[in-house]
Amino acid sequence: MHLREYANATPYMGYSYSYPHKSAYRQLEPRSLRDVWASESHEQLFLYLHIPFCEMRCGFCNLFTTTNPQAAVVQRYLATLETHMQAVHNELGPLHFSRMAIGGGTPTYLDAAELEQLFNMSQRWLGVNSRLIPLSVETSPHTATADRMAVLRQAGVDRVSIGVQSFLDHEAHGAGRAQRRPEVEQALTTIRAAQIPNLNIDLIYGLPNQTVATWLESLEIALQWQPEELYLYPLYVRPLTGLDRRGTGWEQDLRLECYRVGRERLLAAGYQQISMRMFRAAHATDDSQAPSYCCQTDGMLGLGAGARSYTRALHYSSDYAVGASSVRQIIQSYNQRSLFDLSQVDYGCEVSSAEQRRRFVIQSLLQVSGLDAQAYRAQFGSELLDDLGQINELLECGWAEHHNGIYQLTAAGLERSDLIGPWLYSPQIRQLSEEFILR
């Protein structure tokens, strides 16, 4: 469709945090990690470790996670994750990581000793010195305890991200979160006391019974903590989630209005907008001296059930599901995998040269810094507009502008990032995602 045909459509079609999405992944003929990475650089990599455990499942959550597993399951998972690291070590040899993140789920569902175990085994098998690279860890109000934060600080974690979603109890409960504001504020106090340099707070707009006024109230409370980063997420009611089962929708969709007033408030408070969702404070830690990494061009190695890895020509992961029983089955299967099994890649998506170009465009254009036509030419040896003439439609609609070789979304385009991203998907990837049977 021409972009103008979307002019009056909802701007909330889908969050393009990766391309292709896992719903485009399929079973592959097994191949070894060594073969997959044979022509790839082992420098400037991103290491991602996935901990698929939470103390509760939020009503909006479609992440790959399970709730309250038995202690034996957690220990078995950590043992398998270490075997996974050993497989990578055996197959790929020395690796150099420029970034590291531990996500989930809730990584701090692990207790302090288990977190220490996780850092130790990643250093042992992957040679990661977590004190020398930017390292982010996700947490929750219930699990941000002093002993866990002490381990994170000792390991060199320089960013903790906490999913608050709303500081107002009735809104949090409406989203299926059994939290109360005193517990949230105690967690934030604990994180600050640990002196971890960067705090990120996640908030969601569009929650059940939320108004523009209550959204701003929650944002003002967040600002009292002077977070180095804030992520403002629009609510999506996705299939197989708690809100979907409850039939939650919008009598009046206020998401766009909430985004606009939230953005205006954060800009007035001195925050810099990085993308539609991400805002960074002037006092955030400067990472310009950190090892170089670019998500558009450099690889990512994801370990654990649910983690995805990127090479130029192949994106891969474990099997993908959202439903609670299916996620448990995949984790159980992962926990039974041998060293040989974990040395193989058998589920993912081949990424052609044309799809690599689309990915570069989507990953760049949805950032405020924009899409550099010269960088595109240097990467692919071709001209941007020859490869993807859709960019012209963004210019014609006033949703993007072009200055000195940089294509940037305008304010009107940026607030439609969740429409523009999916609109740029190729027909082949769109079809694969539409045919995927979610379970």
Secondary structure as UniProt FT lines:
FT   HELIX           3..6
FT   TURN            7..8
FT   HELIX           22..24
FT   STRAND          26..32
FT   HELIX           33..36
FT   TURN            37..39
FT   STRAND          45..51
FT   STRAND          53..54
FT   TURN            59..60
FT   STRAND          66..67
FT   HELIX           71..92
FT   STRAND          97..104
FT   HELIX           107..109
FT   HELIX           112..126
FT   TURN            130..131
FT   STRAND          135..139
FT   TURN            141..143
FT   HELIX           146..155
FT   STRAND          159..165
FT   HELIX           169..174
FT   TURN            175..176
FT   HELIX           181..193
FT   TURN            194..195
FT   STRAND          198..205
FT   TURN            208..209
FT   HELIX           212..223
FT   TURN            224..225
FT   STRAND          229..234
FT   TURN            239..240
FT   HELIX           242..246
FT   HELIX           255..268
FT   TURN            269..270
FT   STRAND          272..273
FT   STRAND          278..280
FT   TURN            282..283
FT   TURN            288..289
FT   TURN            295..297
FT   STRAND          300..303
FT   TURN            305..306
FT   STRAND          308..310
FT   STRAND          314..317
FT   HELIX           324..335
FT   TURN            339..340
FT   HELIX           341..343
FT   STRAND          344..350
FT   HELIX           353..365
FT   TURN            368..369
FT   STRAND          371..372
FT   HELIX           373..380
FT   HELIX           384..387
FT   HELIX           390..397
FT   STRAND          400..403
FT   TURN            404..405
FT   STRAND          406..409
FT   HELIX           411..414
FT   TURN            415..416
FT   HELIX           417..423
FT   HELIX           427..435
//
